[in-house]
Amino acid sequence: MAEEYAHEPDAHRYVLRSAGQIASVVDYTVLGDSISMTRTFTNPNLRGRGLAAKIVQFAVDDVEKNTKYHVVPMCWYVAQWFDEHPERADLLKPRQASAS
């Protein structure tokens, strides 16, 4: 099954689709210089396949690459993901704007 990842900013979410169907989602809210990841959901029929970890990884990578936000893991799953990936802990702290 082909997996497709997308950031849907108008819906404030990151989405993982499998075979054209929504498989897993991370919802978020932006407040100032932070992005609060508020909910992670995986289609019950697709749980146990690591899809939530994949969409969180995609969301974190996108935030790091394309924004100056720091992450606030309001969802227990996102907090657990950061516990399991301590090398990404810098994203939990406010980020400094780079000099251009």
N, C-alpha and C positions, 0 to 999 in steps of 0.2 A: 504494500500500500504506500502510495506517495504521500509524504507529509509536506504541508505548506504552512509557513509561518508568516504572520502579518501583524503589523502594528496598526490598530484602528483608532487613531487619536480622537475622532469625533465621538466614538463610543467609550473612550477612556479604557481601552483594553488591548491586550496582546492575545492573539488567537493562534492555535495550532489546529489545522484541519487535516483530517485523514480521509482519503477517498471522498473528498468534497464536503464532508460533514464536520461540524465543530467537534473536536475531540477534547480540547483542554483550553482554559482561558485564565488569564491573570487580569483582574480589574485593578484600576489605580485611580488616585486623585492627586493632582498637582497642587501644592500649597507653597508659595514662595519659591525657595530654592530646593524644595524636596519633592519627591514622588513617593506617595504612600501606596504600597501594594496592599490592597485591602481584602482581596479574595482570590483564591485559586479554586478552580472547579474542573473536574474531569468527568466526562460522560460516564455514568455508572457502568455501561456495557464495555467500556475500554479501560477501566481501572486496573492497576497492577502491571502496567506495561511501561512505566516510567515516563508517561507523557507529561505529567505535571512538572517533573524535573526539567524536561526539555523546554517547556514554554517559559518557565522561570529563567532558565539559562539564556534563552533568546531575549527575554525582556531585560535582564540585567546587562547583557552584552550591548543591547541597543541603547539603554540609558547611559552606559559608560562611554560608548562611541559617539553618540549624537547629542548629548546634553551635558549640562553642568550640574544636574540634580544630584543630591545624595538620596539614598534609598531609606525609607522608613518601612520596615517589614511589619505591617499591622496584621497580616494573615499569619497564622501559626505555621503554615507550610513554608512560606517564604522565609520566616525566621529560622526554621529548621534547615532550609537549604543553605542559608548563610552560615549556620553552625557547621554544616558539613563541607563548606568551601571557605575556610578561614582566609585563604589567599585573596578573596574578594572583599574582605572586611573594610578596606579603604572606602568603598562606596557607601558605607553606612555613616561616614563622617561628612560634614560640609566640605564641598570641593572649592578650591580657589580658582578664580578665573586666570587663564594663562595670559601672559603679556604678549601682545601682537605687535 
